Amino acid sequence: ISYEIPLTLCVLSISLLSNSS
């Protein structure tokens, strides 16, 4: 499913931002 990849990237990005804070 094509939307799963960008969705995962978005989640990872949010996780990284949260981890950075």
JOFEN-V434344 format. One record per backbone hydrogen bond with DSSP energy under -1.0 kcal/mol. CO is the residue of the C=O (numbers start at 0). NH is the residue of the N-H. E is the energy in kcal/mol with one decimal. If there is no record, write none. Layout:
((CO:NH:E) (CO:NH:E))
This chain:
((0:3:-1.1) (2:6:-1.5) (3:7:-2.2) (4:8:-2.2) (5:9:-2.3) (6:10:-2.3) (7:11:-2.6) (8:12:-2.4) (9:13:-2.4) (10:14:-2.4) (11:15:-2.5) (12:16:-2.4) (13:17:-2.6) (14:18:-2.5) (15:19:-2.0) (16:20:-1.7))
